[in-house]
Amino acid sequence: MTKMNRGIITALSAIGLAQGLKLFTNRKLTGKWDFKQAFTTGGMPSSHSAGVAALASYVAANKGARHTETAIAVVFGAIVMYDAQGIRRHTGEIAQLVNDLEDKVITLSGDFPSFEYVKREEELNELLGHQPVEVMAGAILGTIFGIVCAKLED
């Protein structure tokens, strides 16, 4: 029987850890427990960043900083983290603007009875990306987790 790839286990475990931590950071922010936070995108810390940073640091600790696999993991991680705090965050901001615009259209349609508007059943998801601090927290968490997992194998 073959062992599962330890890099995959490390990265997925870091993602799970970060998702679990979102319960506590959301509780501190809102004062309420919201268990849905463990299954959402966005929030503190970034599980995307934690996963790719754990993978990159795990590979670097096992293969060395000059190895091609380390370079692949680091570049892949940088792209994912840039996307999480850049493009995905802006998409969430656009979703928020669209949701706000729809609320204003509903208000306007009440003032003009001849203007008929039917509200969508669900609003667009606004929590798609991360603030830079959320990405950084995920990256730090993942890096530490990846190094610890690599050292535990020794």
MODELLER restraints for C-alpha pairs under 7 A, 6 or more apart:
rsr = mdl.restraints
at = mdl.atoms
rsr.add(forms.Gaussian(group=physical.xy_distance, feature=features.Distance(at['CA:7:A'], at['CA:55:A']), mean=5.84, stdev=0.5))
rsr.add(forms.Gaussian(group=physical.xy_distance, feature=features.Distance(at['CA:7:A'], at['CA:58:A']), mean=6.56, stdev=0.5))
rsr.add(forms.Gaussian(group=physical.xy_distance, feature=features.Distance(at['CA:10:A'], at['CA:54:A']), mean=6.51, stdev=0.5))
rsr.add(forms.Gaussian(group=physical.xy_distance, feature=features.Distance(at['CA:10:A'], at['CA:55:A']), mean=6.59, stdev=0.5))
rsr.add(forms.Gaussian(group=physical.xy_distance, feature=features.Distance(at['CA:10:A'], at['CA:146:A']), mean=6.39, stdev=0.5))
rsr.add(forms.Gaussian(group=physical.xy_distance, feature=features.Distance(at['CA:10:A'], at['CA:149:A']), mean=6.75, stdev=0.5))
rsr.add(forms.Gaussian(group=physical.xy_distance, feature=features.Distance(at['CA:11:A'], at['CA:51:A']), mean=4.46, stdev=0.5))
rsr.add(forms.Gaussian(group=physical.xy_distance, feature=features.Distance(at['CA:11:A'], at['CA:52:A']), mean=6.48, stdev=0.5))
rsr.add(forms.Gaussian(group=physical.xy_distance, feature=features.Distance(at['CA:11:A'], at['CA:54:A']), mean=5.37, stdev=0.5))
rsr.add(forms.Gaussian(group=physical.xy_distance, feature=features.Distance(at['CA:11:A'], at['CA:55:A']), mean=5.11, stdev=0.5))
rsr.add(forms.Gaussian(group=physical.xy_distance, feature=features.Distance(at['CA:12:A'], at['CA:51:A']), mean=6.25, stdev=0.5))
rsr.add(forms.Gaussian(group=physical.xy_distance, feature=features.Distance(at['CA:14:A'], at['CA:50:A']), mean=5.67, stdev=0.5))
rsr.add(forms.Gaussian(group=physical.xy_distance, feature=features.Distance(at['CA:14:A'], at['CA:51:A']), mean=5.24, stdev=0.5))
rsr.add(forms.Gaussian(group=physical.xy_distance, feature=features.Distance(at['CA:14:A'], at['CA:54:A']), mean=6.47, stdev=0.5))
rsr.add(forms.Gaussian(group=physical.xy_distance, feature=features.Distance(at['CA:14:A'], at['CA:142:A']), mean=5.93, stdev=0.5))
rsr.add(forms.Gaussian(group=physical.xy_distance, feature=features.Distance(at['CA:14:A'], at['CA:145:A']), mean=6.74, stdev=0.5))
rsr.add(forms.Gaussian(group=physical.xy_distance, feature=features.Distance(at['CA:15:A'], at['CA:47:A']), mean=4.71, stdev=0.5))
rsr.add(forms.Gaussian(group=physical.xy_distance, feature=features.Distance(at['CA:15:A'], at['CA:48:A']), mean=6.67, stdev=0.5))
rsr.add(forms.Gaussian(group=physical.xy_distance, feature=features.Distance(at['CA:15:A'], at['CA:50:A']), mean=5.90, stdev=0.5))
rsr.add(forms.Gaussian(group=physical.xy_distance, feature=features.Distance(at['CA:15:A'], at['CA:51:A']), mean=4.96, stdev=0.5))
rsr.add(forms.Gaussian(group=physical.xy_distance, feature=features.Distance(at['CA:18:A'], at['CA:45:A']), mean=5.88, stdev=0.5))
rsr.add(forms.Gaussian(group=physical.xy_distance, feature=features.Distance(at['CA:18:A'], at['CA:46:A']), mean=6.70, stdev=0.5))
rsr.add(forms.Gaussian(group=physical.xy_distance, feature=features.Distance(at['CA:18:A'], at['CA:47:A']), mean=4.95, stdev=0.5))
rsr.add(forms.Gaussian(group=physical.xy_distance, feature=features.Distance(at['CA:18:A'], at['CA:50:A']), mean=6.65, stdev=0.5))
rsr.add(forms.Gaussian(group=physical.xy_distance, feature=features.Distance(at['CA:19:A'], at['CA:38:A']), mean=4.86, stdev=0.5))
rsr.add(forms.Gaussian(group=physical.xy_distance, feature=features.Distance(at['CA:19:A'], at['CA:39:A']), mean=6.93, stdev=0.5))
rsr.add(forms.Gaussian(group=physical.xy_distance, feature=features.Distance(at['CA:19:A'], at['CA:47:A']), mean=5.97, stdev=0.5))
rsr.add(forms.Gaussian(group=physical.xy_distance, feature=features.Distance(at['CA:20:A'], at['CA:38:A']), mean=5.47, stdev=0.5))
rsr.add(forms.Gaussian(group=physical.xy_distance, feature=features.Distance(at['CA:22:A'], at['CA:37:A']), mean=6.09, stdev=0.5))
rsr.add(forms.Gaussian(group=physical.xy_distance, feature=features.Distance(at['CA:22:A'], at['CA:38:A']), mean=6.20, stdev=0.5))
rsr.add(forms.Gaussian(group=physical.xy_distance, feature=features.Distance(at['CA:22:A'], at['CA:43:A']), mean=6.51, stdev=0.5))
rsr.add(forms.Gaussian(group=physical.xy_distance, feature=features.Distance(at['CA:22:A'], at['CA:44:A']), mean=5.60, stdev=0.5))
rsr.add(forms.Gaussian(group=physical.xy_distance, feature=features.Distance(at['CA:22:A'], at['CA:45:A']), mean=6.45, stdev=0.5))
rsr.add(forms.Gaussian(group=physical.xy_distance, feature=features.Distance(at['CA:23:A'], at['CA:33:A']), mean=6.76, stdev=0.5))
rsr.add(forms.Gaussian(group=physical.xy_distance, feature=features.Distance(at['CA:23:A'], at['CA:34:A']), mean=6.52, stdev=0.5))
rsr.add(forms.Gaussian(group=physical.xy_distance, feature=features.Distance(at['CA:23:A'], at['CA:35:A']), mean=6.31, stdev=0.5))
rsr.add(forms.Gaussian(group=physical.xy_distance, feature=features.Distance(at['CA:23:A'], at['CA:37:A']), mean=5.79, stdev=0.5))
rsr.add(forms.Gaussian(group=physical.xy_distance, feature=features.Distance(at['CA:23:A'], at['CA:38:A']), mean=6.16, stdev=0.5))
rsr.add(forms.Gaussian(group=physical.xy_distance, feature=features.Distance(at['CA:25:A'], at['CA:44:A']), mean=6.28, stdev=0.5))
rsr.add(forms.Gaussian(group=physical.xy_distance, feature=features.Distance(at['CA:27:A'], at['CA:33:A']), mean=5.25, stdev=0.5))
rsr.add(forms.Gaussian(group=physical.xy_distance, feature=features.Distance(at['CA:41:A'], at['CA:127:A']), mean=6.13, stdev=0.5))
rsr.add(forms.Gaussian(group=physical.xy_distance, feature=features.Distance(at['CA:41:A'], at['CA:128:A']), mean=5.42, stdev=0.5))
rsr.add(forms.Gaussian(group=physical.xy_distance, feature=features.Distance(at['CA:41:A'], at['CA:129:A']), mean=6.83, stdev=0.5))
rsr.add(forms.Gaussian(group=physical.xy_distance, feature=features.Distance(at['CA:42:A'], at['CA:127:A']), mean=5.09, stdev=0.5))
rsr.add(forms.Gaussian(group=physical.xy_distance, feature=features.Distance(at['CA:42:A'], at['CA:128:A']), mean=5.22, stdev=0.5))
rsr.add(forms.Gaussian(group=physical.xy_distance, feature=features.Distance(at['CA:42:A'], at['CA:129:A']), mean=4.87, stdev=0.5))
rsr.add(forms.Gaussian(group=physical.xy_distance, feature=features.Distance(at['CA:42:A'], at['CA:130:A']), mean=5.25, stdev=0.5))
rsr.add(forms.Gaussian(group=physical.xy_distance, feature=features.Distance(at['CA:43:A'], at['CA:130:A']), mean=6.37, stdev=0.5))
rsr.add(forms.Gaussian(group=physical.xy_distance, feature=features.Distance(at['CA:43:A'], at['CA:134:A']), mean=6.75, stdev=0.5))
rsr.add(forms.Gaussian(group=physical.xy_distance, feature=features.Distance(at['CA:44:A'], at['CA:134:A']), mean=4.98, stdev=0.5))
rsr.add(forms.Gaussian(group=physical.xy_distance, feature=features.Distance(at['CA:45:A'], at['CA:134:A']), mean=4.82, stdev=0.5))
rsr.add(forms.Gaussian(group=physical.xy_distance, feature=features.Distance(at['CA:45:A'], at['CA:135:A']), mean=6.58, stdev=0.5))
rsr.add(forms.Gaussian(group=physical.xy_distance, feature=features.Distance(at['CA:45:A'], at['CA:137:A']), mean=5.44, stdev=0.5))
rsr.add(forms.Gaussian(group=physical.xy_distance, feature=features.Distance(at['CA:45:A'], at['CA:138:A']), mean=4.76, stdev=0.5))
rsr.add(forms.Gaussian(group=physical.xy_distance, feature=features.Distance(at['CA:46:A'], at['CA:130:A']), mean=6.78, stdev=0.5))
rsr.add(forms.Gaussian(group=physical.xy_distance, feature=features.Distance(at['CA:46:A'], at['CA:134:A']), mean=5.39, stdev=0.5))
rsr.add(forms.Gaussian(group=physical.xy_distance, feature=features.Distance(at['CA:46:A'], at['CA:135:A']), mean=5.11, stdev=0.5))
rsr.add(forms.Gaussian(group=physical.xy_distance, feature=features.Distance(at['CA:46:A'], at['CA:137:A']), mean=6.98, stdev=0.5))
rsr.add(forms.Gaussian(group=physical.xy_distance, feature=features.Distance(at['CA:46:A'], at['CA:138:A']), mean=4.63, stdev=0.5))
rsr.add(forms.Gaussian(group=physical.xy_distance, feature=features.Distance(at['CA:47:A'], at['CA:138:A']), mean=6.02, stdev=0.5))
rsr.add(forms.Gaussian(group=physical.xy_distance, feature=features.Distance(at['CA:49:A'], at['CA:81:A']), mean=5.53, stdev=0.5))
rsr.add(forms.Gaussian(group=physical.xy_distance, feature=features.Distance(at['CA:49:A'], at['CA:135:A']), mean=5.77, stdev=0.5))
rsr.add(forms.Gaussian(group=physical.xy_distance, feature=features.Distance(at['CA:49:A'], at['CA:138:A']), mean=4.90, stdev=0.5))
rsr.add(forms.Gaussian(group=physical.xy_distance, feature=features.Distance(at['CA:49:A'], at['CA:139:A']), mean=4.94, stdev=0.5))
rsr.add(forms.Gaussian(group=physical.xy_distance, feature=features.Distance(at['CA:49:A'], at['CA:142:A']), mean=6.98, stdev=0.5))
rsr.add(forms.Gaussian(group=physical.xy_distance, feature=features.Distance(at['CA:50:A'], at['CA:138:A']), mean=4.30, stdev=0.5))
rsr.add(forms.Gaussian(group=physical.xy_distance, feature=features.Distance(at['CA:50:A'], at['CA:139:A']), mean=4.97, stdev=0.5))
rsr.add(forms.Gaussian(group=physical.xy_distance, feature=features.Distance(at['CA:50:A'], at['CA:141:A']), mean=5.87, stdev=0.5))
rsr.add(forms.Gaussian(group=physical.xy_distance, feature=features.Distance(at['CA:50:A'], at['CA:142:A']), mean=3.90, stdev=0.5))
rsr.add(forms.Gaussian(group=physical.xy_distance, feature=features.Distance(at['CA:51:A'], at['CA:142:A']), mean=6.01, stdev=0.5))
rsr.add(forms.Gaussian(group=physical.xy_distance, feature=features.Distance(at['CA:52:A'], at['CA:77:A']), mean=4.84, stdev=0.5))
rsr.add(forms.Gaussian(group=physical.xy_distance, feature=features.Distance(at['CA:53:A'], at['CA:77:A']), mean=6.24, stdev=0.5))
rsr.add(forms.Gaussian(group=physical.xy_distance, feature=features.Distance(at['CA:53:A'], at['CA:139:A']), mean=5.31, stdev=0.5))
rsr.add(forms.Gaussian(group=physical.xy_distance, feature=features.Distance(at['CA:53:A'], at['CA:142:A']), mean=4.79, stdev=0.5))
rsr.add(forms.Gaussian(group=physical.xy_distance, feature=features.Distance(at['CA:53:A'], at['CA:143:A']), mean=5.06, stdev=0.5))
rsr.add(forms.Gaussian(group=physical.xy_distance, feature=features.Distance(at['CA:54:A'], at['CA:142:A']), mean=4.11, stdev=0.5))
rsr.add(forms.Gaussian(group=physical.xy_distance, feature=features.Distance(at['CA:54:A'], at['CA:143:A']), mean=4.89, stdev=0.5))
rsr.add(forms.Gaussian(group=physical.xy_distance, feature=features.Distance(at['CA:54:A'], at['CA:145:A']), mean=5.91, stdev=0.5))
rsr.add(forms.Gaussian(group=physical.xy_distance, feature=features.Distance(at['CA:54:A'], at['CA:146:A']), mean=4.03, stdev=0.5))
rsr.add(forms.Gaussian(group=physical.xy_distance, feature=features.Distance(at['CA:55:A'], at['CA:73:A']), mean=6.71, stdev=0.5))
rsr.add(forms.Gaussian(group=physical.xy_distance, feature=features.Distance(at['CA:55:A'], at['CA:146:A']), mean=6.24, stdev=0.5))
rsr.add(forms.Gaussian(group=physical.xy_distance, feature=features.Distance(at['CA:56:A'], at['CA:70:A']), mean=6.11, stdev=0.5))
rsr.add(forms.Gaussian(group=physical.xy_distance, feature=features.Distance(at['CA:56:A'], at['CA:73:A']), mean=4.79, stdev=0.5))
rsr.add(forms.Gaussian(group=physical.xy_distance, feature=features.Distance(at['CA:56:A'], at['CA:74:A']), mean=5.37, stdev=0.5))
rsr.add(forms.Gaussian(group=physical.xy_distance, feature=features.Distance(at['CA:57:A'], at['CA:143:A']), mean=5.41, stdev=0.5))
rsr.add(forms.Gaussian(group=physical.xy_distance, feature=features.Distance(at['CA:57:A'], at['CA:146:A']), mean=5.18, stdev=0.5))
rsr.add(forms.Gaussian(group=physical.xy_distance, feature=features.Distance(at['CA:57:A'], at['CA:147:A']), mean=5.75, stdev=0.5))
rsr.add(forms.Gaussian(group=physical.xy_distance, feature=features.Distance(at['CA:58:A'], at['CA:146:A']), mean=4.46, stdev=0.5))
rsr.add(forms.Gaussian(group=physical.xy_distance, feature=features.Distance(at['CA:58:A'], at['CA:147:A']), mean=5.46, stdev=0.5))
rsr.add(forms.Gaussian(group=physical.xy_distance, feature=features.Distance(at['CA:58:A'], at['CA:149:A']), mean=6.99, stdev=0.5))
rsr.add(forms.Gaussian(group=physical.xy_distance, feature=features.Distance(at['CA:58:A'], at['CA:150:A']), mean=5.48, stdev=0.5))
rsr.add(forms.Gaussian(group=physical.xy_distance, feature=features.Distance(at['CA:59:A'], at['CA:69:A']), mean=6.96, stdev=0.5))
rsr.add(forms.Gaussian(group=physical.xy_distance, feature=features.Distance(at['CA:59:A'], at['CA:70:A']), mean=5.60, stdev=0.5))
rsr.add(forms.Gaussian(group=physical.xy_distance, feature=features.Distance(at['CA:60:A'], at['CA:70:A']), mean=5.25, stdev=0.5))
rsr.add(forms.Gaussian(group=physical.xy_distance, feature=features.Distance(at['CA:61:A'], at['CA:147:A']), mean=6.30, stdev=0.5))
rsr.add(forms.Gaussian(group=physical.xy_distance, feature=features.Distance(at['CA:61:A'], at['CA:150:A']), mean=6.22, stdev=0.5))
rsr.add(forms.Gaussian(group=physical.xy_distance, feature=features.Distance(at['CA:62:A'], at['CA:150:A']), mean=6.54, stdev=0.5))
rsr.add(forms.Gaussian(group=physical.xy_distance, feature=features.Distance(at['CA:81:A'], at['CA:135:A']), mean=6.46, stdev=0.5))
rsr.add(forms.Gaussian(group=physical.xy_distance, feature=features.Distance(at['CA:84:A'], at['CA:129:A']), mean=5.11, stdev=0.5))
rsr.add(forms.Gaussian(group=physical.xy_distance, feature=features.Distance(at['CA:84:A'], at['CA:130:A']), mean=5.75, stdev=0.5))
rsr.add(forms.Gaussian(group=physical.xy_distance, feature=features.Distance(at['CA:85:A'], at['CA:129:A']), mean=5.69, stdev=0.5))
rsr.add(forms.Gaussian(group=physical.xy_distance, feature=features.Distance(at['CA:85:A'], at['CA:130:A']), mean=4.67, stdev=0.5))
rsr.add(forms.Gaussian(group=physical.xy_distance, feature=features.Distance(at['CA:85:A'], at['CA:131:A']), mean=5.58, stdev=0.5))
rsr.add(forms.Gaussian(group=physical.xy_distance, feature=features.Distance(at['CA:85:A'], at['CA:132:A']), mean=5.72, stdev=0.5))
rsr.add(forms.Gaussian(group=physical.xy_distance, feature=features.Distance(at['CA:85:A'], at['CA:135:A']), mean=6.64, stdev=0.5))
rsr.add(forms.Gaussian(group=physical.xy_distance, feature=features.Distance(at['CA:88:A'], at['CA:128:A']), mean=5.61, stdev=0.5))
rsr.add(forms.Gaussian(group=physical.xy_distance, feature=features.Distance(at['CA:88:A'], at['CA:129:A']), mean=4.43, stdev=0.5))
rsr.add(forms.Gaussian(group=physical.xy_distance, feature=features.Distance(at['CA:89:A'], at['CA:128:A']), mean=5.96, stdev=0.5))
rsr.add(forms.Gaussian(group=physical.xy_distance, feature=features.Distance(at['CA:89:A'], at['CA:129:A']), mean=3.77, stdev=0.5))
rsr.add(forms.Gaussian(group=physical.xy_distance, feature=features.Distance(at['CA:89:A'], at['CA:130:A']), mean=5.50, stdev=0.5))
rsr.add(forms.Gaussian(group=physical.xy_distance, feature=features.Distance(at['CA:92:A'], at['CA:125:A']), mean=6.86, stdev=0.5))
rsr.add(forms.Gaussian(group=physical.xy_distance, feature=features.Distance(at['CA:92:A'], at['CA:126:A']), mean=4.30, stdev=0.5))
rsr.add(forms.Gaussian(group=physical.xy_distance, feature=features.Distance(at['CA:92:A'], at['CA:127:A']), mean=5.65, stdev=0.5))
rsr.add(forms.Gaussian(group=physical.xy_distance, feature=features.Distance(at['CA:92:A'], at['CA:128:A']), mean=5.14, stdev=0.5))
rsr.add(forms.Gaussian(group=physical.xy_distance, feature=features.Distance(at['CA:92:A'], at['CA:129:A']), mean=6.40, stdev=0.5))
rsr.add(forms.Gaussian(group=physical.xy_distance, feature=features.Distance(at['CA:93:A'], at['CA:126:A']), mean=6.47, stdev=0.5))
rsr.add(forms.Gaussian(group=physical.xy_distance, feature=features.Distance(at['CA:95:A'], at['CA:124:A']), mean=5.57, stdev=0.5))
rsr.add(forms.Gaussian(group=physical.xy_distance, feature=features.Distance(at['CA:95:A'], at['CA:125:A']), mean=6.52, stdev=0.5))
rsr.add(forms.Gaussian(group=physical.xy_distance, feature=features.Distance(at['CA:95:A'], at['CA:126:A']), mean=5.37, stdev=0.5))
rsr.add(forms.Gaussian(group=physical.xy_distance, feature=features.Distance(at['CA:96:A'], at['CA:126:A']), mean=5.47, stdev=0.5))
rsr.add(forms.Gaussian(group=physical.xy_distance, feature=features.Distance(at['CA:99:A'], at['CA:123:A']), mean=6.17, stdev=0.5))
rsr.add(forms.Gaussian(group=physical.xy_distance, feature=features.Distance(at['CA:99:A'], at['CA:124:A']), mean=6.62, stdev=0.5))
rsr.add(forms.Gaussian(group=physical.xy_distance, feature=features.Distance(at['CA:106:A'], at['CA:117:A']), mean=6.83, stdev=0.5))
rsr.add(forms.Gaussian(group=physical.xy_distance, feature=features.Distance(at['CA:109:A'], at['CA:115:A']), mean=5.47, stdev=0.5))
rsr.add(forms.Gaussian(group=physical.xy_distance, feature=features.Distance(at['CA:109:A'], at['CA:116:A']), mean=6.36, stdev=0.5))
rsr.add(forms.Gaussian(group=physical.xy_distance, feature=features.Distance(at['CA:109:A'], at['CA:117:A']), mean=6.51, stdev=0.5))
